[in-house]
Amino acid sequence: MSLFIQQVLNGVMLGSVYSLVALGLTLEYGILHIPNFAHGALYMVGAYLAFLLATYLGFNFWLAMILSMIALGLIGVLVERLVFRPLMLESPLSSFIAAIGLIFIFVDGALNIFGPDFKRFPPTHIQVFHVLGITITFQRIIIVVVTIALIVLLHLFIKKTTMGATIEATAQDREGAQLVGINVKRVRMIVFALGTALAAAAAALISPIHLVHPGMGGPVILKAFVIIILGGMGSIPGAIIGGFIMGLVESLSGGYISTAYNEVFAFAVLVTVLAVRPTGLFGAK
Amino acid sequence: MMETAGKLFSPKSLMVLILIIAAFTIPFFVTSRFLLHIMILCCIWAMAATSMNLIMGYTGQVNLAHGAFFGIGAYSAGLLILKLGIPFWPALLLACAITVVLGFLIGLLALRTKGSYFAIGTMCFNVIVTVIIDSWEGLTEGARGLLGIPRPPPIPLPFGKEITFTSVAANYYLILVSLLLTILVIYRIVHSMMGRSFMAVRGNEELAESLGMNAMKAKLLSFLISTFFAAWAGVLYATYIGFLSPEISDYHVTFELLTFCLIGGLGTMVGPLIGAFILTIISELLHGIAVPRMVAYGFVLIIIMIFLRGGLMGGARLLWLRFGGKGGR
């Protein structure tokens, strides 16, 4: 029983990180229709930014996380402006290839600057709690709490502010939004900044537990794509719930069956869902 | 385009003829084994990219499991030859058949979905296939890889002669002929009623169905044909290189093929060929420069994507329209 609860807790922790990355991706892909495969590479850049801020400049965890969110948001805006905006009117496949180009630039760039070795985050929040035979570290609690806070903030931003309303309008109908005078280019910029900032938050949260290395974005971006398809394209609740499903499937199958086939189980869930509902859990028919 | 394709001595067919002759004579004046090796790789990738073009470019289904089918074909052949001792030619056919059967099962499930759902669904299949190849050590040797897959055995000819596949040039001819065959078959399909039905599905699936077409059947057929040629290319890769590791079925292979198609020009016969040849050669040339290779490659991809709409073929067509509009007719 305690193994089960332990694995569920791990799954919730992993699911939080996946949710944040998938939320950013669903903003970029579901709303802007940019299949941004470089989202995982940007997540990796976010982790390095937080790592550098925390080790070389000695900032504490929270400051490093917030600064890396801001910095990566700016990088996201730059990427959108320089790479994806010229491809705005092209087929999404063109953006896909451009995103693959970005992966090469970021991942190989990081490999050349920082080397292939794994970087360890300075230890923070290392308190450990033992409750009913279950071990849980403080960092894991922080991950879940911060994720929930960010999700609530994002929800409030989209539902309660004018800027959020323009994003929703653009998501529903780009031309309609343009007709009523919404600056779609600005919306794209904001959405990209938000998406990449969420990726940086996820990266900063997980890097004290997992290590920081140039290839860390690869498996995460695959799962994020699976999650947003699982939840339904462009659906924010879909991305959140999909993220937690993915995290739970991964940790439970890893705990009870085998970690070697980890990805097979996670992706088999998607294949099963798509076989039953070809537009995902929350997708429009 | 259709009218000129039929004539024997139109500039287009003349150009094709010259290119084919040039391709066949290359081993006579290129003596460097390394250059010939690159040409062979170009041909294998061109074959896989051309087959991907059928489902993606002409049928409009973004199939991101193509690298997996390439890998399944390669591994099936490798295992059939090494573990069961089946000779090359039956193994080639069997490997293609195995891949097509698997493709049928996957296609039946995946083709129910559309657009991005299909793209990501097939990508999942690709990852699953790679993980299985990597983890099923009893069958595939896992990450150690399959070593020592032999080259094709000699083909006996009358009068006691035979065609052997020991030299690089002989392998080049085998792979070149396979590539030409692939191009020919896919060209014929694209210019037949079957190809028209594929393109109708690409244009508008609902409309095609309302005209009484079976869109699922068209998609599945296109999927299976492209799978077949992907597997064939995989088998040739396996026996030419002689070594397989799970990375050969990885989704990065799929992305590479996709890049070839898009850089060259998706939905054109020549595009995937140009993409495969140019990018394979560029990535070899970039070995020599000081900038990190993949960073430079990334910039090349982005710049081509932004400045050459519709890939190199799209760019060439624009130039043609601007400067040579009356030529070719």
Chai-1 contact restraints between the chains, C-beta under 6 A:
chainA,res_idxA,chainB,res_idxB,connection_type,confidence,min_distance_angstrom,max_distance_angstrom,comment,restraint_id
A,V83,B,I302,contact,1.0,0.0,6.0,A-B,restraint_1
A,P86,B,I306,contact,1.0,0.0,6.0,A-B,restraint_2
A,L93,B,L262,contact,1.0,0.0,6.0,A-B,restraint_3
A,S94,B,M305,contact,1.0,0.0,6.0,A-B,restraint_4
A,I97,B,T259,contact,1.0,0.0,6.0,A-B,restraint_5
A,I97,B,L262,contact,1.0,0.0,6.0,A-B,restraint_6
A,I97,B,L301,contact,1.0,0.0,6.0,A-B,restraint_7
A,I97,B,M305,contact,1.0,0.0,6.0,A-B,restraint_8
A,A98,B,I302,contact,1.0,0.0,6.0,A-B,restraint_9
A,A98,B,M305,contact,1.0,0.0,6.0,A-B,restraint_10
A,I100,B,F255,contact,1.0,0.0,6.0,A-B,restraint_11
A,G101,B,G298,contact,1.0,0.0,6.0,A-B,restraint_12
A,G101,B,L301,contact,1.0,0.0,6.0,A-B,restraint_13
A,G101,B,I302,contact,1.0,0.0,6.0,A-B,restraint_14
A,F104,B,M294,contact,1.0,0.0,6.0,A-B,restraint_15
A,F104,B,Y297,contact,1.0,0.0,6.0,A-B,restraint_16
A,F104,B,G298,contact,1.0,0.0,6.0,A-B,restraint_17
A,I105,B,V295,contact,1.0,0.0,6.0,A-B,restraint_18
A,I105,B,G298,contact,1.0,0.0,6.0,A-B,restraint_19
A,D108,B,P292,contact,1.0,0.0,6.0,A-B,restraint_20
A,D108,B,M294,contact,1.0,0.0,6.0,A-B,restraint_21
A,D108,B,V295,contact,1.0,0.0,6.0,A-B,restraint_22
A,G109,B,V295,contact,1.0,0.0,6.0,A-B,restraint_23
A,N112,B,P292,contact,1.0,0.0,6.0,A-B,restraint_24
A,F225,B,I120,contact,1.0,0.0,6.0,A-B,restraint_25
A,I229,B,Y117,contact,1.0,0.0,6.0,A-B,restraint_26
A,I229,B,I120,contact,1.0,0.0,6.0,A-B,restraint_27
A,M233,B,S116,contact,1.0,0.0,6.0,A-B,restraint_28
A,A260,B,S135,contact,1.0,0.0,6.0,A-B,restraint_29
A,E263,B,V127,contact,1.0,0.0,6.0,A-B,restraint_30
A,E263,B,V131,contact,1.0,0.0,6.0,A-B,restraint_31
A,V264,B,I128,contact,1.0,0.0,6.0,A-B,restraint_32
A,V264,B,V131,contact,1.0,0.0,6.0,A-B,restraint_33
A,F267,B,C124,contact,1.0,0.0,6.0,A-B,restraint_34
A,F267,B,V127,contact,1.0,0.0,6.0,A-B,restraint_35
A,F267,B,I128,contact,1.0,0.0,6.0,A-B,restraint_36
A,L270,B,C124,contact,1.0,0.0,6.0,A-B,restraint_37
A,V271,B,C124,contact,1.0,0.0,6.0,A-B,restraint_38
A,L274,B,T113,contact,1.0,0.0,6.0,A-B,restraint_39
A,L274,B,G121,contact,1.0,0.0,6.0,A-B,restraint_40
A,A275,B,L109,contact,1.0,0.0,6.0,A-B,restraint_41
A,P278,B,R112,contact,1.0,0.0,6.0,A-B,restraint_42
A,P278,B,T113,contact,1.0,0.0,6.0,A-B,restraint_43
